Amino acid sequence: MEIRYLTDHDDLMQVSSVYEQSWKTAYKGIIPQSYLDSIPKGRWAASITRTGMNSLIAIDSGKIVGTSAFCASRWEKFPEYGEIVSVYLMPEYMRKGYGRALLERALSEINAMGFENTLLWVLEENVNARRFYEHIGFMNSGEVMNDNIGGKELREIMYIKTA
């Protein structure tokens, strides 16, 4: 597996497909199924390269199988933090070490940007993701925010990893 920065030559539809398939698997039973079923092909393609966002991709046998987005913290209260915005994998690559490799590379890149501390948000009901982040050393910060996805009220929890 190769992990590298997204380039202009990469297919944004392939990257968006990683988001789409990951959402449909990871959020099953958390986000309403009707919402997950309605995610259109290419839903994230236009936003992947937005200004200020860095994107890594994981490639296996020439196919994009994972992606992670990160940046300087978007939260005024945490200006000294880097932020992991997303870590997504194709379902068949989950629970095989690819996510850990992708997240560790993103953390390394955040450190190279000059940030010693990193934050991320995770849905409170996403127990698998929470365990994954905790295993890598992230801690529940106690910060929460409410969200509504597909008509369901959800709570997100901020996790932090400090130097």
N, C-alpha and C positions, 0 to 999 in steps of 0.2 A: 504494500500500500504506500502511496505517495501522498503527502500532505503539503500543499503549497498555496500561495496566494492566487485568488481568482484573477484571470487576465482578460483582456478584450477578446481573446480568441476562444474563450470558453462559452459554452452554450448555456445561456441564462434559463432557458426552458428546462434543461436538465437539472440545474440547481433548484429551480422552483419545484420541480417534481420531487426532489428530496424533501423539501418542506412539506409539500402536499401529502406525500405518502407517510411521512413521519407523523404529521398531525393526525392523520386518520387512524394510525396505530396507537401512538402514545396517549392520545386524548380520548380514546374510546371509553365510554362510561363516565367521562368527566365533562366534556363539552357535548351538548345535544347532538345526537346522531344525525338529525336532519341538517344541522349546520355543517357537520363534517362531510356528509354526502353531497352538499351543495358547493363545496370548494371547487372553483373552476380551474381547469388546466391553465397553468401560467400565472396563477394568482399572485405570486411573489416576484415574478420576473422583472417588473419595472422598478421595484424598490431595492433590489439586491445591491445595486451600485450607487446608492444614495451618498451624497457628500458627507464626509466625516466617518463613514462606516468602513471597516476593513472586513474582508471576507476571505476565509480559507476554504479550500475544498479538499476532500479526501477522494483519491482516485484508486480504483482497483481494476486491473485488467483493462485500462482505458476508459472506464465508466466512472462518472461522478457518483459516489455512493454516500457522501457526507458533506456537511458544510457547517461552518461556525462563523458568526459575525461578532465583532467586538469593536469597541471605541473608548474614548475618554468618557467618563461618567456623564450621563445626560441629566443627572439629578443634582440640583443646586446645593442640596445639603451634603453631597459627597464629592466635592470637586477634586479631591486628592486620590480618587479611585479610578481604575479602569473598569470597564463594564463588559461582561459577556452578555450579548444580546440574544444569541441563539446557538444551540448545538443540536443539529438534526442529522439523522442517518436514515438510509433506506431500511425498512423493517428487517430484511434478511441479514443486515449487518449489525443489528442491535445485540447487545450482551455478548460481544466477541472481542472487546478491547479497542474497537475502532473509536468509540466515543471518548474513551479515556485519552487515547493518543491525540485526538482532535482537540479536546479541551486543554490538555497539557501544552500543546503547541500554541493555542490561543493565549494561554496564561504566560507563556514565554514571550510572545510578541507584545503583550501588554506590559510586561516588565521591561522589554526593550524600548517601549514608548516612554519609560520613566516612572511608571506606576508600581508601587510596592504592594498595594492593596487592590482587590478586585471585588466587584459586586455583581450579582445577577438576581433576576426575579424568577420564581417558579410558582406554578399553581399549587395552592395548599393541598388539593386533592391528588396531585401527581406524586404519590408516595414513591414510585420507582425512581423518578428523577431526584427527589429529595434525598433518598438513600445514596444514589450515585454521587451527588454533589458532596454530601456529608463524608462519604468514603474518601473523597479526594481532599478533604480538609476544609470545606466550606461550613460555616456555622449560621444558624438562624439568627438574624440580627434583631428580630423583634419588630422591624419595620413591615408594615402591610399596606396594601392598596386594594381597593375593590375594583372589579372589572365586570363587564357584561359581555359574554360571548354567546351568540346564538340565542339570546333571550334568557340566558341563565346567569344569575349573579354568582360570581366566583371571586375568591380572594387569592391574591398573590402575596408571597412572602419573599422578602429580600434576604438573600444569603450573602455572606461576606467571607473573603479569605484574606487574612492579613499576613504580612511578612513575619 
